[in-house]
Amino acid sequence: MDSTQPSKESKLLEILNYYRPIEVLHSTVQDMCNSDVFKKHFQKVLQHDLEVLQQRSQELNDHEISSMQKAFVVLMEDGDHIAGIELYVEEIVGLKMVEDTDKLQILKSSAKTRDLLMDSKWHSGEFILTH
Protein backbone atom coordinates (compact mmCIF):
# COMPACT_ATOMS: atom_id res chain seq x y z
CA MET A 1 0.00 0.00 0.00
CA ASP A 2 1.21 3.51 -0.81
CA SER A 3 2.31 5.10 2.48
CA THR A 4 0.83 8.45 1.40
CA GLN A 5 -2.65 6.91 1.18
CA PRO A 6 -4.62 6.58 4.42
CA SER A 7 -5.59 3.05 5.36
CA LYS A 8 -9.19 2.00 4.81
CA GLU A 9 -9.68 1.77 8.57
CA SER A 10 -8.33 5.29 9.17
CA LYS A 11 -10.57 6.61 6.38
CA LEU A 12 -13.54 4.91 8.03
CA LEU A 13 -12.66 6.48 11.40
CA GLU A 14 -12.30 9.88 9.74
CA ILE A 15 -15.80 9.57 8.24
CA LEU A 16 -17.30 8.37 11.53
CA ASN A 17 -15.62 11.19 13.47
CA TYR A 18 -17.00 13.72 10.98
CA TYR A 19 -20.60 12.48 11.12
CA ARG A 20 -21.02 11.26 14.74
CA PRO A 21 -21.37 14.76 16.26
CA ILE A 22 -24.38 15.57 14.06
CA GLU A 23 -27.48 15.74 16.26
CA VAL A 24 -30.00 17.58 14.07
CA LEU A 25 -31.85 15.79 11.29
CA HIS A 26 -30.81 16.92 7.81
CA SER A 27 -33.00 19.91 6.87
CA THR A 28 -34.01 18.39 3.53
CA VAL A 29 -35.10 15.17 5.25
CA GLN A 30 -37.06 17.24 7.79
CA ASP A 31 -38.82 19.08 4.97
CA MET A 32 -39.55 15.87 3.09
CA CYS A 33 -40.96 14.18 6.18
CA ASN A 34 -43.67 16.84 6.42
CA SER A 35 -45.44 14.64 3.89
CA ASP A 36 -46.43 11.22 5.23
CA VAL A 37 -46.26 9.80 1.70
CA PHE A 38 -42.70 10.93 1.05
CA LYS A 39 -41.64 10.04 4.59
CA LYS A 40 -42.84 6.48 3.94
CA HIS A 41 -40.95 6.34 0.62
CA PHE A 42 -37.75 7.60 2.27
CA GLN A 43 -37.96 5.25 5.25
CA LYS A 44 -38.54 2.25 2.99
CA VAL A 45 -35.61 3.08 0.70
CA LEU A 46 -33.28 3.86 3.62
CA GLN A 47 -34.16 0.57 5.32
CA HIS A 48 -33.73 -1.35 2.07
CA ASP A 49 -30.30 0.15 1.41
CA LEU A 50 -29.20 -0.57 4.98
CA GLU A 51 -30.32 -4.20 4.73
CA VAL A 52 -28.57 -4.67 1.37
CA LEU A 53 -25.32 -3.30 2.79
CA GLN A 54 -25.61 -5.43 5.93
CA GLN A 55 -25.84 -8.55 3.76
CA ARG A 56 -22.48 -7.80 2.15
CA SER A 57 -19.10 -8.49 3.70
CA GLN A 58 -18.26 -5.75 6.18
CA GLU A 59 -14.53 -6.23 5.60
CA LEU A 60 -13.36 -3.24 3.57
CA ASN A 61 -10.58 -5.32 2.01
CA ASP A 62 -13.22 -7.58 0.43
CA HIS A 63 -14.32 -4.55 -1.67
CA GLU A 64 -18.03 -5.33 -1.35
CA ILE A 65 -18.79 -1.98 0.33
CA SER A 66 -17.10 1.40 0.37
CA SER A 67 -15.85 3.27 3.42
CA MET A 68 -18.90 5.56 3.20
CA GLN A 69 -21.27 2.61 3.06
CA LYS A 70 -19.51 0.93 5.98
CA ALA A 71 -19.72 4.15 8.01
CA PHE A 72 -23.45 4.35 7.25
CA VAL A 73 -23.96 0.79 8.50
CA VAL A 74 -21.89 1.41 11.64
CA LEU A 75 -23.75 4.61 12.50
CA MET A 76 -27.16 3.02 12.00
CA GLU A 77 -26.25 -0.14 13.94
CA ASP A 78 -24.81 1.98 16.77
CA GLY A 79 -28.07 3.89 17.04
CA ASP A 80 -26.60 7.13 15.65
CA HIS A 81 -29.56 7.44 13.28
CA ILE A 82 -29.41 11.19 12.74
CA ALA A 83 -25.73 11.00 11.84
CA GLY A 84 -26.39 7.94 9.68
CA ILE A 85 -29.19 9.68 7.80
CA GLU A 86 -26.97 12.73 7.26
CA LEU A 87 -24.23 10.56 5.77
CA TYR A 88 -26.77 8.63 3.70
CA VAL A 89 -28.39 11.64 2.05
CA GLU A 90 -25.20 13.64 1.59
CA GLU A 91 -22.77 10.91 0.51
CA ILE A 92 -24.73 7.89 -0.69
CA VAL A 93 -27.73 9.60 -2.28
CA GLY A 94 -25.38 12.42 -3.31
CA LEU A 95 -27.19 15.54 -2.11
CA LYS A 96 -23.88 17.23 -1.36
CA MET A 97 -23.45 17.65 -5.12
CA VAL A 98 -26.88 19.24 -5.62
CA GLU A 99 -27.81 22.92 -5.35
CA ASP A 100 -29.64 23.66 -2.08
CA THR A 101 -32.71 24.82 -3.98
CA ASP A 102 -32.98 21.43 -5.72
CA LYS A 103 -32.27 19.09 -2.78
CA LEU A 104 -35.86 18.56 -1.62
CA GLN A 105 -37.19 17.76 -5.08
CA ILE A 106 -34.24 15.48 -5.87
CA LEU A 107 -34.63 13.56 -2.60
CA LYS A 108 -38.41 13.22 -3.02
CA SER A 109 -38.08 12.05 -6.63
CA SER A 110 -35.29 9.62 -5.79
CA ALA A 111 -37.11 8.07 -2.83
CA LYS A 112 -40.43 7.77 -4.68
CA THR A 113 -38.87 6.26 -7.80
CA ARG A 114 -36.79 3.75 -5.87
CA ASP A 115 -39.76 2.78 -3.69
CA LEU A 116 -41.86 2.15 -6.79
CA LEU A 117 -39.08 0.07 -8.32
CA MET A 118 -38.77 -2.01 -5.14
CA ASP A 119 -42.52 -2.69 -5.37
CA SER A 120 -42.07 -3.89 -8.93
CA LYS A 121 -41.71 -7.53 -9.89
CA TRP A 122 -39.75 -9.23 -12.59
CA HIS A 123 -42.18 -11.54 -14.30
CA SER A 124 -41.60 -13.49 -17.51
CA GLY A 125 -38.85 -11.13 -18.57
CA GLU A 126 -41.06 -8.07 -18.16
CA PHE A 127 -40.91 -5.41 -15.49
CA ILE A 128 -44.47 -5.08 -14.17
CA LEU A 129 -45.41 -2.45 -11.58
CA THR A 130 -47.66 -3.71 -8.84
CA HIS A 131 -49.35 -0.30 -8.40
C-alpha positions in Angstrom: 0.0 0.0 0.0 1.2 3.5 -0.8 2.3 5.1 2.5 0.8 8.5 1.4 -2.7 6.9 1.2 -4.6 6.6 4.4 -5.6 3.0 5.4 -9.2 2.0 4.8 -9.7 1.8 8.6 -8.3 5.3 9.2 -10.6 6.6 6.4 -13.5 4.9 8.0 -12.7 6.5 11.4 -12.3 9.9 9.7 -15.8 9.6 8.2 -17.3 8.4 11.5 -15.6 11.2 13.5 -17.0 13.7 11.0 -20.6 12.5 11.1 -21.0 11.3 14.7 -21.4 14.8 16.3 -24.4 15.6 14.1 -27.5 15.7 16.3 -30.0 17.6 14.1 -31.8 15.8 11.3 -30.8 16.9 7.8 -33.0 19.9 6.9 -34.0 18.4 3.5 -35.1 15.2 5.2 -37.1 17.2 7.8 -38.8 19.1 5.0 -39.6 15.9 3.1 -41.0 14.2 6.2 -43.7 16.8 6.4 -45.4 14.6 3.9 -46.4 11.2 5.2 -46.3 9.8 1.7 -42.7 10.9 1.0 -41.6 10.0 4.6 -42.8 6.5 3.9 -40.9 6.3 0.6 -37.8 7.6 2.3 -38.0 5.2 5.3 -38.5 2.3 3.0 -35.6 3.1 0.7 -33.3 3.9 3.6 -34.2 0.6 5.3 -33.7 -1.4 2.1 -30.3 0.2 1.4 -29.2 -0.6 5.0 -30.3 -4.2 4.7 -28.6 -4.7 1.4 -25.3 -3.3 2.8 -25.6 -5.4 5.9 -25.8 -8.6 3.8 -22.5 -7.8 2.2 -19.1 -8.5 3.7 -18.3 -5.8 6.2 -14.5 -6.2 5.6 -13.4 -3.2 3.6 -10.6 -5.3 2.0 -13.2 -7.6 0.4 -14.3 -4.6 -1.7 -18.0 -5.3 -1.3 -18.8 -2.0 0.3 -17.1 1.4 0.4 -15.8 3.3 3.4 -18.9 5.6 3.2 -21.3 2.6 3.1 -19.5 0.9 6.0 -19.7 4.2 8.0 -23.5 4.4 7.3 -24.0 0.8 8.5 -21.9 1.4 11.6 -23.8 4.6 12.5 -27.2 3.0 12.0 -26.2 -0.1 13.9 -24.8 2.0 16.8 -28.1 3.9 17.0 -26.6 7.1 15.7 -29.6 7.4 13.3 -29.4 11.2 12.7 -25.7 11.0 11.8 -26.4 7.9 9.7 -29.2 9.7 7.8 -27.0 12.7 7.3 -24.2 10.6 5.8 -26.8 8.6 3.7 -28.4 11.6 2.0 -25.2 13.6 1.6 -22.8 10.9 0.5 -24.7 7.9 -0.7 -27.7 9.6 -2.3 -25.4 12.4 -3.3 -27.2 15.5 -2.1 -23.9 17.2 -1.4 -23.5 17.6 -5.1 -26.9 19.2 -5.6 -27.8 22.9 -5.3 -29.6 23.7 -2.1 -32.7 24.8 -4.0 -33.0 21.4 -5.7 -32.3 19.1 -2.8 -35.9 18.6 -1.6 -37.2 17.8 -5.1 -34.2 15.5 -5.9 -34.6 13.6 -2.6 -38.4 13.2 -3.0 -38.1 12.0 -6.6 -35.3 9.6 -5.8 -37.1 8.1 -2.8 -40.4 7.8 -4.7 -38.9 6.3 -7.8 -36.8 3.8 -5.9 -39.8 2.8 -3.7 -41.9 2.2 -6.8 -39.1 0.1 -8.3 -38.8 -2.0 -5.1 -42.5 -2.7 -5.4 -42.1 -3.9 -8.9 -41.7 -7.5 -9.9 -39.8 -9.2 -12.6 -42.2 -11.5 -14.3 -41.6 -13.5 -17.5 -38.8 -11.1 -18.6 -41.1 -8.1 -18.2 -40.9 -5.4 -15.5 -44.5 -5.1 -14.2 -45.4 -2.5 -11.6 -47.7 -3.7 -8.8 -49.3 -0.3 -8.4 
